[in-house]
Amino acid sequence: MTTTFIEEIERHIETTQTKRSETKTLAEAVSNELMQNGLPRISPELFELQRQANLTLTPEQIKKIDRHYDLISPGSKKQEPSRKYFAEIPRFITAYLPDEKEIMFKEYGKILYSSHFNFKSLESISLHANRSLLVMNSSGRKELEIKINWTPTFCLNVAVQAPIVPESFIDLGDDAIAKYYDTLRQVSPELRRKTTLTSPRLKVLWAPTDETLYCTGEIPEPIPPRPKGDPALILDIPDGERSYRHVVAVWDIGQELPFRNWLAEYSEGRRK
């Protein structure tokens, strides 16, 4: 059963009967008094609640992300993926008044692209993936389903605008701060000597909808894959329309096609 915003808060309000240990700080002592005098105290558990939010990106953001996704289907056509943008964020958010007009969760926004292939009535199956080989040549009808999930190496920032608090509610907040200091004066002098004074601030608490969330942050340009082969360090000497290129050194990276024989065939001069 879905609970409303108010019902969820009321469920996490501490009661005056809540078992507590001995008061150790000024803030705790004042809070205990305020809780018994008309200002319900919210349990810390409320602020630990999380939810998964579905994010909406702009067409420009989607276009930039699509450049990172390059999957060609067996029919040599660009595979159109199923796109999902989401974030795990607090169910309830707070913002200081009046300074925090925007709350941002840096690199919370996640991206998931999914593609699905279904091959039917196959005579044989041969699948290569990360140097693993799957071969199936036995008789009988064979079908192959492949699901590919892709997530980029970057995440987006998730932001939301803080709600505007009515002026009359600001006045109620000022009254609450005044009540805090009135209560503070009634705390035992011994406790006041033990701990330092804490100044309260007003915050707004709300549960944002998915529609009010938006994404920011840089979407990097795709990085082309590193070339495979025996790299060679060369010295390039430009001379008009021609360049003189000299082999300085060659090394092995362990993932190469034959390379040095081509250098030997297409190079002139004596090696050291």
C-alpha positions in Angstrom: 0.0 0.0 0.0 1.4 3.4 -1.0 1.7 5.9 1.8 1.5 9.7 1.4 4.2 12.1 2.3 2.5 13.1 5.6 1.8 9.5 6.5 5.4 8.6 6.0 6.6 11.4 8.2 4.1 10.6 10.9 5.2 7.0 10.9 8.8 8.2 11.7 8.0 10.7 14.4 9.4 9.9 17.8 7.1 9.7 20.8 7.8 11.1 24.3 7.8 7.5 25.5 10.8 6.6 23.3 13.5 5.1 25.5 16.5 7.3 25.8 19.8 7.3 27.6 20.9 10.1 29.8 21.0 13.5 28.0 24.6 14.3 27.1 24.4 17.5 24.9 22.6 20.8 24.9 21.1 20.1 21.5 19.6 16.8 22.7 18.2 18.4 25.9 16.5 21.2 24.0 15.2 18.8 21.4 13.7 16.5 24.0 11.9 19.5 25.5 10.6 20.8 22.1 9.3 17.3 21.3 7.1 17.4 24.4 5.9 20.9 23.6 4.3 20.9 20.2 7.3 20.2 17.8 7.3 16.5 16.9 10.8 15.1 16.2 11.4 13.0 13.1 13.3 9.8 13.5 16.7 9.6 11.7 15.5 6.4 9.9 13.3 8.6 7.7 16.4 10.1 6.1 17.9 6.7 5.4 15.1 5.6 3.1 16.1 5.3 -0.5 14.2 4.9 -3.8 14.9 4.3 -7.4 14.0 7.3 -9.6 13.5 7.2 -13.3 15.3 10.0 -15.0 14.3 12.0 -18.2 17.2 13.2 -20.3 17.1 15.9 -23.0 17.4 14.9 -26.7 20.8 16.4 -26.8 22.0 14.4 -23.8 20.6 11.2 -25.3 22.3 11.9 -28.6 25.7 12.4 -26.9 25.3 9.1 -25.0 24.3 7.3 -28.1 27.7 8.1 -29.6 29.3 5.8 -27.1 27.0 2.9 -28.0 28.0 1.1 -31.2 26.4 -2.4 -31.6 25.9 -3.7 -35.1 23.3 -6.5 -35.5 24.0 -9.6 -37.6 22.0 -7.9 -40.4 24.7 -5.2 -40.5 22.2 -2.6 -39.2 22.6 -0.3 -36.3 20.9 -2.0 -33.3 18.4 0.3 -31.6 18.7 -0.4 -27.9 16.2 -0.1 -25.0 17.3 2.8 -22.9 17.0 3.3 -19.2 18.1 6.2 -17.1 17.8 5.9 -13.3 19.3 6.8 -9.9 19.1 5.6 -6.3 18.4 8.7 -4.3 17.0 9.5 -0.8 13.2 9.2 -0.7 13.1 12.5 1.3 15.4 15.5 0.6 16.2 18.5 2.7 17.6 21.9 1.7 18.7 24.8 3.9 16.7 28.0 3.8 17.2 30.3 2.0 20.6 29.4 0.6 20.2 26.0 -1.0 18.0 26.5 -4.1 19.2 23.3 -5.8 20.2 20.0 -4.4 22.6 17.9 -6.5 23.6 14.2 -6.2 26.9 14.0 -8.1 27.3 11.0 -10.4 24.2 9.3 -9.1 22.6 9.0 -12.6 23.1 5.6 -14.2 22.6 4.5 -17.8 21.6 1.1 -19.1 21.2 0.1 -22.7 19.8 -3.3 -23.5 19.7 -5.2 -26.9 18.1 -8.5 -27.6 18.8 -11.0 -30.5 16.9 -14.1 -31.3 18.2 -16.6 -33.8 15.9 -19.5 -34.8 16.3 -22.7 -36.8 20.1 -22.7 -36.7 22.1 -25.6 -38.1 25.1 -24.9 -35.9 26.2 -22.3 -33.4 29.7 -20.9 -33.0 30.1 -18.0 -30.5 33.3 -16.2 -29.6 33.5 -13.9 -26.6 36.6 -12.7 -24.7 38.7 -15.6 -26.0 35.9 -18.1 -25.1 34.5 -20.4 -27.7 31.0 -22.0 -27.8 30.4 -24.5 -30.6 27.2 -26.6 -31.0 27.0 -28.9 -34.1 24.8 -31.6 -32.7 21.6 -32.5 -34.7 18.2 -31.1 -33.7 16.6 -27.7 -33.8 18.7 -25.0 -32.2 17.7 -21.5 -31.1 20.0 -18.8 -29.7 18.9 -15.8 -27.7 21.4 -13.1 -26.7 20.8 -10.2 -24.4 23.4 -7.5 -24.2 23.5 -4.9 -21.4 25.7 -1.9 -21.7 26.6 0.8 -19.2 29.0 3.6 -19.9 32.0 4.3 -17.7 30.6 7.7 -16.6 27.5 8.7 -14.5 25.4 11.9 -14.6 24.6 14.3 -11.8 21.0 14.3 -10.6 19.6 17.7 -9.5 16.3 19.1 -8.2 15.1 22.6 -7.4 14.1 23.2 -3.8 10.4 24.1 -3.3 9.5 27.7 -2.5 8.4 28.1 1.1 5.4 30.4 1.6 6.2 33.6 3.6 3.8 32.5 6.4 5.7 29.3 6.9 9.0 31.3 7.2 7.3 33.2 10.1 6.5 29.8 11.7 10.1 28.8 11.4 11.2 32.0 13.1 8.8 31.3 15.9 10.3 27.8 16.2 13.9 29.2 16.5 12.7 31.6 19.1 11.2 28.7 21.0 14.5 26.9 20.8 16.3 29.8 22.5 13.6 30.1 25.1 14.0 26.4 25.9 17.8 26.7 25.9 17.7 29.2 28.8 15.8 26.6 30.9 18.4 23.9 30.5 20.6 23.2 33.6 23.7 25.4 33.8 25.8 22.3 34.3 24.9 20.9 30.9 25.5 24.3 29.3 29.0 24.4 30.7 29.7 20.9 29.4 28.8 21.4 25.8 28.9 24.2 23.3 25.9 26.2 22.0 24.3 24.9 18.8 22.6 27.3 16.5 19.6 25.9 14.6 18.8 26.5 11.0 15.6 26.1 9.0 15.4 23.5 6.3 12.7 22.4 3.9 11.8 18.7 3.7 10.1 17.2 0.6 9.8 14.1 -1.5 10.5 15.1 -5.2 8.8 13.4 -8.0 10.6 11.8 -11.0 9.4 14.7 -13.2 11.1 17.3 -11.1 14.5 15.6 -11.3 17.0 16.6 -14.1 20.5 15.5 -15.1 23.6 17.6 -15.5 27.3 16.9 -15.9 29.6 16.4 -18.8 29.1 13.6 -21.2 32.6 12.9 -22.6 33.3 12.2 -26.2 33.8 8.5 -27.0 37.3 7.3 -26.8 38.3 5.1 -29.7 39.7 1.6 -28.9 43.4 1.3 -28.6 44.9 -0.2 -31.7 46.1 -3.8 -31.5 49.5 -4.7 -32.8 53.3 -4.2 -32.2 53.7 -0.5 -31.6 56.7 1.2 -33.1 58.3 4.4 -32.1 59.3 6.4 -35.2 61.2 9.6 -36.0 59.3 11.7 -38.5 61.4 14.2 -40.6 59.1 16.4 -42.8 60.5 17.4 -46.2 58.0 19.3 -48.3 55.4 16.8 -49.6 57.4 13.8 -48.3 58.3 12.7 -44.8 61.2 10.5 -43.8 60.2 8.1 -41.1 62.7 6.1 -39.2 62.1 3.2 -36.9 63.5 3.9 -33.4 62.1 1.0 -31.4 59.4 -1.7 -31.5 57.8 -3.4 -28.6 55.3 -6.2 -27.9 51.9 -5.6 -26.2 50.8 -9.2 -26.4 47.8 -8.6 -28.7 49.1 -8.3 -32.2 49.0 -9.4 -35.8 52.4 -10.0 -37.4 53.9 -6.6 -37.8 57.7 -6.6 -37.6 58.1 -8.5 -40.9 56.2 -5.7 -42.6 58.6 -3.2 -41.1 61.5 -5.2 -42.3 60.2 -5.5 -45.8 59.3 -1.8 -46.1 62.4 -0.3 -44.4 65.8 0.7 -45.7 69.1 0.9 -43.9 71.1 -1.0 -41.4 69.7 -1.8 -37.9 71.8 -1.3 -34.8 
